[in-house]
């Protein structure tokens, strides 16, 4: 191993460990999805059932099993915990970064480290690497699949085409048919742009399709056999109905993913936008007779970046994680842009340097002030904000002066990573306690454990579903809901908003109810309810 390769590996290892693994246990599971997916994996492991996902003992057919399998393995090795549930996301993000590195090392040597670190440090990749969800497994496998396909197209290697089908099958096991559909759209549009329909026919390689079936179909067949309702629930409801209706109440305007994409590509968003614009302009101005290797890669990456965003913009149901598979195309496109500019010894324009410096340094302010943002729900103007703004300004000026100097874009990766490191460290060290206290059920579960002499059944009344699912994971039990008349007959604890005591007494009848305490950060009281008389 030569010294440069050794340095690359050390930098990749260091940044992946910091950006993806640092802080996994600093705050509890957030939202509704994280605790649900974590609990599904736990129940599958407890039943030693690798086929049928369950939640609260009930069949759960919302997602395929790749994340659950990964979390089950993490639990088996490290024990059940929230950080173990997040481990698959961190590992998959690392695989994504390594895929970008080896892809560029193979086709565009000299800038593989730039592209890999750019991909690792985008806001979307860092954020979802810390989440126990199906989004990062899908994004990683989809990325590896498309990178493998393009390697095959440029080198004609059958091994790369086989990898394409294997990774595409794993992407299908991560989130369903959306992965092969999107990959197919990107490849068809690329073939049309290249004026070569033979690309489509050559891609339809029978041994590859057999590999796809061998990897993906066994679970789909097994779950359909064991749960005949699978096709209706998963395909018709959680794919087609989710796309075409607002069945799951995630309705957003058509343009929703435009700001999501811009935020997800921070801190590289300015240069990526310019690289994409130059790709579109170059393709539009060239004769429609195909394109050379450099132009082909740019067009392919541009399609990869745009197609998922446009597709999901047509969906009635929209969540930020939907377009995560598109994000890695941006940093790879930027690495190719930097390579071309450095080869021609071109310096970026002053306005471009200035915009990038502001975009890269600005996140430092809310990151350093995250505690105030969580408490006041806005960015206050005080001494702390002034200090953070001053630091951000210093970083922006330093980035701009560096990029305007003789090395120019050769230093783009290095200077941009400085505010990224500061922002991530601040979010974990300063923001994690607030995330945990205000948005996670973990501290609530600890409070309940403190007042219990023995573990008791748990119920909730008029609380958010995020809290319900979080308690189900941290207490490892099914949570009853008073609103649904699910009042346990045995003695139990119940969580409710302040002022709910009389309502609870009415719902339990003659049973004794005692106020135990309150959890102010999330405005919840908890009560003890006696056993129902026989």
Secondary structure, DSSP 4 states (H G I P E B T S, - for coil): --HHHHHHHHHHHHHHIIIIITTTTSS--BTTHHHHHHHHHHHHHHHT-SS--EETTEE--SS-SHHHHHHHHHHHHH-S-HHHHHHHHHHHHHHHHHHHHHHHHHHSTT-HHHHHHHHHTSHHHHHHHTS-SHHHHHHHHHHHHHHHHHHHHHH--HHHHHHHHHHHHHHHHHH-THHHHHHHHHHHHHHHHTT-THHHHHH--HHHHHHHHHHHHHHHHHHHHH-TTHIIIIIIIIIIIHHHS-TTS-B--TTHHHHHHHHHTTTSHHHHHHHHHHHHHHHHHS-SS---HHHHHHHHHHHHHHHHHHHHHT-SB--GGGGHHHHHHHHHHHHHHHHHHHHTTPPPPHHHHHHHHHHHHHHHHHHHTHHHHHHHSS---SHHHHHHHHHHHHHHHHHHHHHHSSSGGGGHHHHHHHHHHHHHHHIIIIIHHHHHHHHBSHHHHHHHHHH-SS--EEEEES--HHHHHHHHHHHTSPPEEGGGT---SS-EEEEE-TT-HHHHHHHHTTS-EEEEEEEGGGTEEEEEEPPPP-
